[in-house]
Amino acid sequence: MGFGSRIVGIAQPINHLEKTVINSVDAIARRHCVLVLCCELWPGFKNNMPSFTTLIKAADLTEVEDKCLLFDCRAQLGDSNWGRQAYLQGHLAGAFFLDLDKDLADPPNSAGRHPLPDIQRWRARAGELGVHPEQQVVLYDDASGAYAARAWWMFRWLGHLHVAVLDGGLTNWPYALEKNLPNPPEPTVYPTLAPLTRLIATEELHQRLDTLNPGQLIDARTEARWAGREEPIDPIAGHIPGAICLPFQGNLDTDGCFKSSADLASRFADIDDHPILYCGSGVTAAHNLLAMRVAGLAEPTLYADSWSGWITDKTRPVVTEP
């Protein structure tokens, strides 16, 4: 029975005019129901704004940037001050700075070079930055998402759906940067939500090594580092037994933007249905994870401690290749 029939009771229409009126009421009621559902399930719908949950193009950002919270995630391994200095020299209008070493990681410890911060501390930091669950967050860097993807994953760790990485980053941003710092954000209390992510701890991974499927454990570092032929950062070279190598750079086109969803789906066509992703310290593994989501794959699992955490215990196995 349609909405219109419910309104007028069980009486059947007796002529063409009544049919027309009831059908019109029925259509209006249905549209109203759809609108209510959209507003409840998709907060951005109220503001006539789409929700970006993986990537956002520069052209799209220019249309909605006044409704977004922007964060500059630039960083450089080995120089903890470089990102902030780059931000101060010029950034997207209104953008705040997220520090890889202070906001997106704890100090190095047995969990690696960039261990995840305590989630309560990260949730409090998101509130300090003015983020609320309905807020569209946009993240960028100058490394084609290598660092911004880590922040993207961490917002989703909080259960935050409306978060996207600027595709191509500053390299593909067509407008001038500015030096003026934005006014401090109005703090919020970010609620505790179910995470949209999956994590695996070192000990669990160690216990499961012998039962993993081929193509399930994926290393995002370069092939030379995976093979152990070179290791410019960590004290031990090689990879975790059973890991295959899919460097995160393979997610990108020549212009530094992500490949199409179809091309990315093809890249990941032979991996296991339940992949576990790692890299050197849990940063660029998130780039592979983001690419898999763009490709339409289900949420992969992140091994956040990654190689630098794995090798803190010398009893854990290590493999090198010729």
C-alpha positions as CSV (number, residue, x, y, z in Angstrom):
1,M,0.0,0.0,0.0
2,G,1.4,3.4,-1.0
3,F,1.8,6.5,1.3
4,G,-1.2,8.1,-0.4
5,S,-3.4,5.1,0.3
6,R,-2.4,5.2,4.0
7,I,-3.4,8.8,4.1
8,V,-6.9,8.3,2.7
9,G,-7.6,5.0,4.3
10,I,-8.6,1.8,2.5
11,A,-11.1,3.4,0.2
12,Q,-10.2,2.9,-3.5
13,P,-10.1,5.8,-5.9
14,I,-13.3,6.0,-7.9
15,N,-12.3,8.3,-10.7
16,H,-9.3,9.6,-12.6
17,L,-9.1,12.9,-10.7
18,E,-8.9,11.1,-7.3
19,K,-6.2,8.8,-8.7
20,T,-4.2,11.8,-9.8
21,V,-4.5,13.5,-6.4
22,I,-3.6,10.4,-4.4
23,N,-0.7,9.6,-6.6
24,S,0.6,13.1,-6.2
25,V,0.3,12.8,-2.4
26,D,2.0,9.4,-2.5
27,A,5.0,10.9,-4.5
28,I,5.3,13.9,-2.2
29,A,5.3,11.6,0.9
30,R,7.9,9.3,-0.6
31,R,10.2,12.3,-1.4
32,H,9.7,13.6,2.1
33,C,10.7,10.2,3.5
34,V,13.8,10.1,1.4
35,L,14.8,13.6,2.4
36,V,14.4,12.7,6.1
37,L,16.5,9.6,5.7
38,C,19.3,11.4,3.8
39,C,19.5,14.1,6.5
40,E,19.7,11.4,9.2
41,L,22.2,9.2,7.5
42,W,24.2,11.7,5.5
43,P,24.6,15.0,7.5
44,G,26.2,16.8,4.6
45,F,22.9,16.4,2.7
46,K,21.4,19.1,4.8
47,N,23.9,21.6,3.6
48,N,23.6,20.3,0.0
49,M,27.2,19.1,0.2
50,P,28.6,15.8,-1.0
51,S,30.6,13.6,1.4
52,F,34.2,12.8,0.3
53,T,35.5,9.6,2.0
54,T,38.6,8.7,0.1
55,L,40.0,11.3,-2.4
56,I,38.9,14.7,-3.4
57,K,40.1,16.5,-6.5
58,A,41.4,20.1,-6.5
59,A,38.4,21.2,-8.6
60,D,35.9,19.7,-6.1
61,L,37.7,21.2,-3.1
62,T,37.5,24.7,-4.5
63,E,33.7,24.2,-4.6
64,V,33.3,23.1,-0.9
65,E,36.5,24.3,0.9
66,D,34.5,26.9,3.0
67,K,32.6,23.9,4.5
68,C,35.7,21.8,5.2
69,L,38.4,21.6,7.8
70,L,41.7,21.5,6.0
71,F,44.9,20.0,7.4
72,D,48.4,20.3,6.1
73,C,50.3,17.0,6.7
74,R,53.6,17.7,5.1
75,A,56.6,15.9,6.7
76,Q,60.1,14.8,5.9
77,L,61.6,11.7,7.5
78,G,64.7,12.6,9.4
79,D,63.8,16.3,9.9
80,S,60.9,16.7,12.4
81,N,60.7,20.4,11.9
82,W,60.6,20.5,8.1
83,G,56.8,20.0,7.8
84,R,55.9,22.9,10.1
85,Q,58.4,25.2,8.4
86,A,57.0,24.3,5.0
87,Y,53.5,25.1,6.4
88,L,54.5,28.5,7.7
89,Q,56.0,29.4,4.3
90,G,52.7,28.7,2.6
91,H,49.6,26.6,2.9
92,L,46.1,26.3,1.7
93,A,43.8,29.0,3.0
94,G,42.4,28.2,6.4
95,A,44.5,25.0,6.8
96,F,45.8,23.9,10.1
97,F,49.0,21.8,10.6
98,L,49.1,18.2,11.7
99,D,52.5,17.1,12.9
100,L,53.5,13.6,11.9
101,D,55.8,13.1,14.9
102,K,53.6,14.9,17.5
103,D,50.0,14.5,16.4
104,L,50.0,11.4,14.3
105,A,52.5,9.3,16.3
106,D,54.0,8.8,19.7
107,P,57.8,9.0,20.2
108,P,59.7,6.0,18.8
109,N,59.5,3.0,21.1
110,S,59.3,-0.8,20.8
111,A,56.3,-0.3,18.5
112,G,58.5,1.3,15.9
113,R,59.5,4.7,14.6
114,H,56.0,6.1,14.3
115,P,53.9,4.2,16.8
116,L,50.2,5.1,16.9
117,P,49.3,7.5,19.7
118,D,46.9,6.5,22.4
119,I,43.5,6.7,20.8
120,Q,42.1,8.8,23.6
121,R,44.9,11.4,23.1
122,W,44.2,11.4,19.4
123,R,40.4,11.8,20.0
124,A,41.1,14.7,22.3
125,R,43.4,16.3,19.7
126,A,40.8,16.0,17.0
127,G,38.4,17.9,19.4
128,E,41.0,20.6,20.0
129,L,41.2,21.0,16.2
130,G,37.4,21.6,16.0
131,V,36.5,18.3,14.4
132,H,33.0,16.9,14.9
133,P,31.6,13.7,13.3
134,E,29.6,15.5,10.6
135,Q,32.6,17.7,9.6
136,Q,34.2,17.2,6.2
137,V,37.9,16.9,6.7
138,V,40.4,17.3,3.9
139,L,44.1,16.4,4.2
140,Y,47.0,17.2,2.0
141,D,50.8,17.0,1.6
142,D,53.3,17.5,-1.1
143,A,54.2,13.8,-1.5
144,S,51.1,12.5,-3.4
145,G,49.4,11.5,-0.2
146,A,52.3,9.5,1.4
147,Y,51.8,11.4,4.7
148,A,48.2,12.6,4.4
149,A,47.0,9.0,4.0
150,R,48.3,8.3,7.6
151,A,46.1,11.1,8.9
152,W,43.2,9.8,6.7
153,W,43.5,6.4,8.4
154,M,43.7,7.9,11.8
155,F,40.6,9.9,11.4
156,R,38.8,6.8,10.3
157,W,40.3,5.0,13.4
158,L,38.1,7.5,15.4
159,G,35.1,6.4,13.3
160,H,35.2,9.6,11.2
161,L,33.7,8.9,7.8
162,H,33.8,12.3,6.1
163,V,37.6,12.5,5.5
164,A,39.5,12.6,2.2
165,V,43.0,13.2,0.9
166,L,43.5,15.9,-1.7
167,D,44.4,13.9,-4.8
168,G,47.8,15.0,-6.1
169,G,48.4,17.2,-3.1
170,L,50.1,20.6,-3.4
171,T,51.8,19.6,-6.6
172,N,48.5,19.6,-8.4
173,W,46.9,22.6,-6.5
174,P,46.4,25.4,-9.1
175,Y,46.2,28.4,-6.8
176,A,48.7,30.4,-4.7
177,L,49.4,29.4,-1.1
178,E,49.0,31.9,1.7
179,K,51.1,32.5,4.9
180,N,48.3,34.0,7.1
181,L,47.5,31.6,10.0
182,P,43.9,30.7,10.5
183,N,42.1,31.7,13.7
184,P,42.2,29.0,16.4
185,P,39.4,26.5,15.8
186,E,36.5,26.3,18.2
187,P,37.1,23.1,20.3
188,T,34.7,20.2,20.3
189,V,34.4,17.1,22.3
190,Y,34.8,14.3,19.8
191,P,32.6,11.4,20.8
192,T,33.7,7.8,21.1
193,L,32.6,6.0,17.9
194,A,33.2,2.6,16.5
195,P,36.4,2.6,14.3
196,L,36.1,2.2,10.6
197,T,39.5,0.5,10.5
198,R,41.2,-2.8,11.3
199,L,44.4,-3.3,13.2
200,I,46.7,-6.2,14.1
201,A,49.2,-6.2,16.9
202,T,52.7,-7.6,16.5
203,E,52.2,-10.6,18.7
204,E,49.1,-11.6,16.8
205,L,50.8,-11.3,13.5
206,H,53.8,-13.3,14.8
207,Q,51.4,-16.1,15.9
208,R,49.6,-16.1,12.6
209,L,52.6,-16.0,10.2
210,D,52.4,-19.7,9.4
211,T,48.7,-19.6,8.6
212,L,48.7,-16.5,6.3
213,N,47.6,-17.0,2.7
214,P,49.9,-16.1,-0.2
215,G,49.5,-12.4,-1.1
216,Q,47.9,-11.6,2.3
217,L,50.8,-9.8,3.9
218,I,51.8,-6.7,1.8
219,D,54.9,-4.5,2.2
220,A,54.6,-0.9,0.9
221,R,58.3,-0.2,0.8
222,T,60.5,-0.2,-2.3
223,E,61.5,-3.5,-3.7
224,A,65.1,-2.9,-2.7
225,R,64.2,-2.3,0.9
226,W,61.8,-5.3,0.9
227,A,64.5,-7.5,-0.5
228,G,67.1,-6.3,2.0
229,R,69.5,-5.0,-0.6
230,E,69.4,-1.5,0.9
231,E,68.1,-0.1,4.2
232,P,68.6,3.7,4.6
233,I,66.5,4.1,7.7
234,D,66.1,1.0,9.9
235,P,69.0,-0.9,11.5
236,I,68.0,-4.3,10.0
237,A,67.2,-5.0,6.4
238,G,64.7,-7.4,4.9
239,H,61.0,-8.2,5.2
240,I,58.6,-10.2,7.3
241,P,58.3,-13.8,6.1
242,G,55.6,-14.3,3.5
243,A,55.3,-10.7,2.7
244,I,55.0,-9.6,-1.0
245,C,56.1,-6.2,-2.2
246,L,53.7,-3.7,-3.6
247,P,55.4,-0.2,-3.2
248,F,52.9,2.5,-2.6
249,Q,54.3,4.5,-5.5
250,G,52.6,2.1,-7.8
251,N,49.3,3.6,-6.8
252,L,50.1,6.8,-8.6
253,D,50.0,8.1,-12.2
254,T,52.8,10.1,-13.7
255,D,51.2,13.3,-12.5
256,G,51.3,12.2,-8.9
257,C,47.5,11.6,-8.6
258,F,46.0,8.2,-7.7
259,K,45.3,5.9,-10.6
260,S,41.7,5.2,-11.6
261,S,39.7,2.8,-9.4
262,A,39.7,0.3,-12.3
263,D,43.5,0.5,-12.6
264,L,43.9,0.1,-8.9
265,A,41.5,-2.8,-8.8
266,S,43.7,-4.4,-11.5
267,R,46.8,-3.8,-9.4
268,F,45.4,-5.5,-6.4
269,A,43.5,-8.3,-8.3
270,D,45.8,-11.1,-7.1
271,I,46.0,-10.2,-3.4
272,D,44.2,-12.1,-0.7
273,D,40.7,-11.1,0.3
274,H,41.9,-10.1,3.8
275,P,45.1,-8.3,3.3
276,I,47.4,-7.1,6.1
277,L,49.4,-4.0,5.2
278,Y,52.7,-2.7,6.5
279,C,55.7,-0.5,5.5
280,G,58.6,0.9,7.4
281,S,56.7,2.6,10.3
282,G,53.0,2.5,9.5
283,V,52.9,5.6,7.4
284,T,53.0,4.7,3.7
285,A,51.1,1.4,4.3
286,A,48.1,3.7,4.8
287,H,48.6,4.8,1.2
288,N,48.2,1.3,-0.1
289,L,45.1,1.0,2.2
290,L,43.6,4.2,0.8
291,A,44.3,2.9,-2.8
292,M,42.5,-0.4,-2.0
293,R,39.5,1.5,-0.7
294,V,39.5,3.7,-3.9
295,A,39.6,0.4,-5.8
296,G,36.4,-0.7,-4.0
297,L,38.1,-3.4,-1.8
298,A,36.9,-4.1,1.7
299,E,38.7,-2.5,4.6
300,P,42.2,-4.1,4.9
301,T,44.0,-4.6,8.2
302,L,46.9,-2.3,9.1
303,Y,50.0,-3.6,10.9
304,A,50.8,-0.2,12.3
305,D,54.1,-1.1,14.0
306,S,55.4,-2.3,10.6
307,W,59.0,-3.2,9.9
308,S,60.6,-0.8,12.4
309,G,58.4,-2.3,15.2
310,W,58.9,-5.9,14.0
311,I,62.7,-5.7,14.3
312,T,62.8,-4.4,17.8
313,D,62.7,-8.0,19.0
314,K,65.6,-9.9,17.3
315,T,63.9,-13.2,17.9
316,R,61.3,-12.4,15.2
317,P,62.1,-13.9,11.8
318,V,63.5,-11.8,9.0
319,V,63.8,-12.7,5.3
320,T,66.1,-11.2,2.7
321,E,66.2,-11.9,-1.1
322,P,69.1,-12.3,-3.5
